[in-house]
Amino acid sequence: MSPPLLGYSDLAIAAILVVLNAVLTWMFDLGLTRTILIAGVRVIVQLLLVGLVLKTVFALASPLLIAAVALAMFAMASYEISSRQERRFAGAWGYGIGAGTTMLATVLVTAFALFGTLRPSPWYAPQMLIPLLGIILGNVMNGVSVTLNAVSTAIVREQPAIEGRLALGTDRYTALKQLQRSALRSGMIPIINQMSAAGVITLPGMMTGQILAGMAPLEAAKYQILLLFLLSGGAGLGALGAVYVATWRITDERDRLRLDRLVRR
């Protein structure tokens, strides 16, 4: 059975829940009423606009248009990573580290999926490429953002201990090894939790959507397994790249800690 088509009146009914949340936060003086309402309006405007844009992109199937959409997605994800850092790198590095590691991990994992498992024809089919790129990019963005924030704040917090190890002749990567491990754990835990909970605690979004669209549950489960494996690979690559580039940038060739390269947001 195919799911019924939703009208704007149906969305308006569902929006009552958001308004109810806003009223509750106002009653308990949580200071989130305005934030919740703005977020509700944003999700309506953003998703409807994306729907209109993707309708055009899917109809034209132009490689240049698809590339433009992908670049816009990368640019916005990179901005989000930079803006979420409590302490970020000064200058172009504050944007570039997150942008570079996120783009590299996302492109590699998306290419692996397109040419290794899904194999659409043509390979740049927008109905396949854009949703796949989007979900992988979002996951990599979260992993890189958490990892970068964890490593920068830990380095500032542990500055005396790190400089002590460096003064004793330890090289920069060895001196920061424990902090790197901790930051990588922080970046990987969300996807590990997501994989552990899938099918037991919750039905993931992609599987739920495919079942609602009429796909057989077993086939939907196969696609969800593939997606979670891709997300795991993307999160790992992104977090690993981010932590090592950040370590390289926060120190210099003389194995000195360079906190002057960090700025507080």
Residue pairs with C-beta under 8 A, 6 or more apart in sequence:
1 214
2 213
2 214
3 212
3 213
3 214
11 44
15 40
15 44
18 36
18 37
18 40
19 37
19 40
21 36
22 32
22 33
22 36
22 37
22 40
23 33
25 31
25 32
25 33
25 36
26 33
53 69
54 126
54 130
56 65
57 65
57 66
57 69
57 126
57 130
58 126
58 127
61 125
61 126
63 124
66 124
66 126
66 129
66 130
69 130
70 129
70 130
70 133
73 133
73 134
73 137
74 99
74 102
74 103
74 106
74 137
75 99
77 102
77 137
77 138
77 140
77 141
78 95
78 98
78 99
78 102
78 103
79 95
80 141
80 145
81 98
81 99
81 102
81 141
81 144
81 145
81 148
82 88
82 94
82 95
82 98
83 265
84 145
84 149
85 94
85 145
85 148
85 149
85 152
85 265
86 149
86 152
86 153
86 264
86 265
87 149
87 152
87 153
87 156
87 262
87 263
87 264
87 265
88 94
88 148
88 152
88 262
88 263
88 265
89 97
89 152
89 246
89 249
89 250
89 261
89 262
89 263
90 260
90 261
90 262
90 263
93 249
93 261
94 263
97 148
97 242
97 245
97 246
97 249
98 144
98 145
98 148
98 242
100 241
100 245
101 144
101 238
101 241
101 242
101 245
102 137
102 140
102 141
102 144
102 238
104 237
104 238
104 241
105 140
105 144
105 234
105 237
105 238
105 241
106 133
106 136
106 137
106 140
106 234
106 238
108 237
109 136
109 140
109 230
109 233
109 234
109 237
110 129
110 132
110 133
110 136
112 230
112 233
113 132
113 136
113 226
113 230
114 120
114 123
114 128
114 129
114 132
115 123
117 226
118 128
118 132
120 128
120 129
123 129
132 230
135 206
135 227
135 231
136 230
136 231
136 234
139 191
139 231
139 234
139 235
140 234
140 235
140 237
140 238
141 238
142 190
142 235
143 187
143 188
143 190
143 191
143 234
143 235
143 236
143 238
143 239
143 242
144 187
144 238
144 239
144 241
144 242
146 186
146 187
146 190
146 239
147 183
147 184
147 186
147 187
147 238
147 239
147 242
147 243
148 183
148 242
148 243
148 246
150 182
150 183
150 186
150 187
151 179
151 180
151 183
151 242
151 243
151 246
151 247
152 246
152 250
152 262
154 179
154 182
154 183
155 162
155 176
155 179
155 250
155 257
155 259
155 262
156 259
156 262
158 179
159 257
159 259
162 175
162 176
162 179
162 257
163 257
165 174
165 175
166 172
166 175
166 255
166 256
166 257
170 255
171 255
172 247
172 251
172 255
172 257
173 180
173 247
175 255
176 247
176 250
176 251
180 243
180 244
180 247
183 239
183 243
184 239
184 240
184 243
187 235
187 238
187 239
187 242
187 243
188 235
188 236
188 239
190 235
191 228
191 231
191 232
191 235
192 232
194 204
194 228
194 231
195 228
195 232
198 204
198 224
198 228
199 221
203 211
204 224
204 227
204 228
206 220
206 223
206 224
206 227
207 217
207 220
207 221
207 223
207 224
210 219
210 220
210 223
210 224
211 217
211 220
215 223
249 258
249 261
250 257
250 258
250 259
250 261
250 262
251 257
251 258
252 258
